[in-house]
Amino acid sequence: MNPLLDIRRLSVEFQTKHGSLQTIADVTFDIQPGETVCLVGESGSGKTVTSKAILRLIDHERGRISGGAIELAGRDLAKLPESELRGIRGKKAAMVFQEPMAAFDPVFTIGQQIVETLRRHERISQRDAWRRGIELLERVGIPEPAIRMKQYPGELSGGMLQRAMIAMALSCRPELLIADEPTTALDVTIQAQILQLLQELQDEYKMAILLITHDLGIAAEVADRVVVMYAGRIVEQGPTAELFEQPQHPYTKGLLKSIAPLTSVRGSRLYSIPGSIPSLAALPSGCVFHPRCPQATERCRSEAPALTRSADREVACWHAEQSASAHFPAIADLHVDEPAPEPAERSEERSNIALFEAEHVHKYYPVAKQGLLGPRTFIRAVDDVSFTIRRHETFGLVGESGSGKSTLGRVLLQLEQATSGRIRFQGQTLTEVEGAALRRLRREMQVIFQDPYSSLNPRWTAGDSIAEPLRIHSGITANEREERAAELLRLVGLDPAHLGKYPHEFSGGQRQRIGIARAIALEPSFILADEAVSALDVSVQAQVVNLLQDLQEKLGLTYLFIAHGLQVVRHISDRIGVMYLGKLVEVAPSDELFRHPAHPYTRLLIDSIPRQQSGGRATAGIKGEIPSPANPPSGCRFHTRCPLATAKCKEEQPELRQLGADHLAACHYPL
């Protein structure tokens, strides 16, 4: 069978202020009709550039195809003029982007943008295009599609917006759908829904899918074949099952070993690939992976291996046979060191002494009245939450977007004032402390943010950013601040010589390390890590998790760790709280929560995790969207999505009650 998409020896260059920079070199792969192929690799591997090059979107970003062919259904897109490409984009091949908010125009409604796409490629009336748009939104599972057609992108949730973008991409029934990280920013439950939707639509429309992802669990679940990229080159490709069972390239092995498995010893060090992906402007000689490869030889350092085929597999490695036969740990063995035994006094502190105590905390945001005489409504972001965080423990907090996790974290640190309730920190009632006294306490409470790039001032050097809290809260001199910043950089694993570099000169993982150095500069006792590893590649994520654990041991830190990656939360946390629609629905020790979840919501969250083994998820995840916090359901707030709900669940709100040692759940019928 002839492939639908046939890419041969594709090379791409971008014009920079320093001249031409080659970002893709000799990329060759194909996709058969109806097939799903996944491109995987760390950020900077060239995955997104490859996907954009297919539709020649790089032409509008100072890029050009410098060599090779891109044949779609027999037509070489690399040689077509722009006028002909416009007829192919959206019609023959369509693209779903990582950030749907950036793909939609915020000043036009969802309906206007779907209709525009339809009428550009098909002879169809405005009325028929509008009707077709409603059908498409209904098909991708958006409730009340006629209403959503009239809404603007900012009025839809992240999951709905991603569905709307899929609807727009499929409006002209393309033969090829390119999906660039379509689930990266989504919760695990919405991720499961989107992936199931893509598979259903693929069967319905008989289309091929090129899926770009750095989540190998997703690749294992949905892909027929996997293509592994590194530094703009393909290093391995083959059928999914074979590649996961016996990876032949050391880089592929490293990616697989970096995943935090659900069976790892909690608190052990995760495996991570040493170093980081090289700059495309200064690639190493020989095999581009050799500086990070544990099997590198002199030949690897001097001579670049070609991509060679063996049966259905292709690999670019001089030692592929030895690598394939080398021991590759089973999923249950993907950790390197046993956790160090805790001193007796440390265990006692974790068991008995509370650092933070939250009692009946509420955080409501007022919503504009409906008319002059309309009732005042509120968004109940945090609604009657009580829990404790113990000294030197890591308390994990999970739940879908809109559950109130980040709001609760900000309220704990008094970055936002609680509507009601009491918060105590080290025995002091924070809700009653103001002014200079609160500023003094802030030394003890710091934050690591999700996006290290936006949280660092682009006009400040790394040294400036790290020294900022020292300048505000301490009386030390400028020279002493610089010395302390250099010491902190060394502590988080960076070269102190980089103090004078700016944020754009660092990788994502390095920027996050700078954010961590800034957070620990004042030697705090508590750190809020708000989605601190969610945007990082799996190998970089493992490095940062190891660093956080090391710093906790060295500095005696306490963490509130908020994330939507449940494997990482289980691995790093002592206890985990599960939030849903502003309420804590379950709290338990980490291993206990995953082995014996008591609340149906917790059970479904765990079942939504992509599995690295064949067979995918245990279920398709939680149905529907989280309700509006401005109008939560009566009774148990989860009853509208719970498969076990009864009449009692719809009428009576369950209280958080003790089920066992340290295990609490708010459910009338705990599992």
Buried (B, 14 or more C-beta within 10 A) or exposed (E): EEBBBBBBEBBBBBEEEEEEBBBBBBBBBBBBBBBBBBBBBBBBBBBBBBBBBBBBBBBEEEBBBBBBBBBBBEEEBBEBEEEEBEEBBBBBBBBBBBBBBEBBEEEEBBBBBBBBBBBBBBEBEEEBBBBBBBEBBBBBBBEEBEEBBEBBBEEBBBBBBBBBBBBBBBBBBBBBBBBBBBBBBBBBBBBBBBBBBBBEBBEEBEBBBBBBBBBBBBBBBBBBBBBBBBBBBBBBBBBBBBBBEBBBBBBBBBBBBBBBBBBBEBBBBBBBBEEBBBEBEEBBEBBBBBBBBEBBEEEBBEEBBEBEEEEEBBBBBBBBEEBBEEEBBEBEEBBBEEEEEBEEEBEEBBEEEBBBBBBEBBBBBEEEEEEEEEEEBBBBBBBBBBBBBBBBBBBBBBBBBBBBBBBBBBBBBBEBEBBEBBBBBBEEEBBEBEEEEEEEBBBBBBBBBBBBBEBBEEEBBBBBBBBBBBEEBBEBEEEEBBBBBBEBBEBBBBEBEBBEBBBEEBBBBBBBBBBBBBBBBBEBBBBBBBBBBBBBBBBBBBBBBBBBBBBBBEBEBBBBBBBBBBBBBBBBBBBBBBBBBBBBBBBBBBBBBBEBBBBBBBBBBBBBBBBBEEEBBEBBBBBEBBBBBEEBBEBBBBBBBBEEBBEEBBEBBBEBEEBEEEBBBBBBBBE
